[in-house]
Amino acid sequence: MSVGNRKLDSVVSSLGARLARLFLPDTAHPFLLGIRGAWEHEYRDINNLISARFAEAPAASFTVQGKELQAFADYTARLSTGKTDQGLLGGLSFKW
């Protein structure tokens, strides 16, 4: 099989909103329930298609959609009088 070299560069921005409500705030186990959504825009390689061909049959080429591995990080802070909450979330996402 022959696959050409390919480099993908990705820069993504997002804009969104979050709605949340704190339940049982004055108890020993308060919890926060919420929903959020975001619009994402890809600025660079939006086409992750890869073309290949079998070495013995160079005329029979085919194209597949590449798999996607993403690393992400999210930092949040809530600043108010007498209290500061901060959070950091990171991870990997693999889509196929």
Beta strands, then each sheet from edge to edge (+ up, - down):
strand 1: 2-3
strand 2: 12-23
strand 3: 31-42
strand 4: 49-54
strand 5: 57-65
strand 6: 68-80
strand 7: 83-95
sheet 1: 1+ 4- 5+
sheet 2: 2+ 3-
sheet 3: 6+ 7-
end
